[in-house]
Amino acid sequence: MVEKNHLFGIMILSLMVMFALIHLGVSIGIIATNKSFGNIFRPETGLASFNIVIAVFGFAVGIAGIICILTNRDGIGKS
């Protein structure tokens, strides 16, 4: 059972994972509307790449944080 004080952390990290999913969806939408990949230095391609990077980091932080809270281990967060 999750303690009451851990519920806030789980909610914030779940929102982070959803935020990452939104960024991934936006980047897929940008790529789908601009199917000509002749020039990789266009602003649309750069924006899609940026959103993919944000999504990867968001998923990594969100999932690692949720695992830390649910297993009561804070070793991932400490150096």
Buried (B, 14 or more C-beta within 10 A) or exposed (E): EEEEEBEEBBEEBEEBBEBBBBBBEBBBEBBEEBEEEEEEEEEEBEBBBBBBEBBEEBBEBBBEBBEBBEEEEEEEEEE
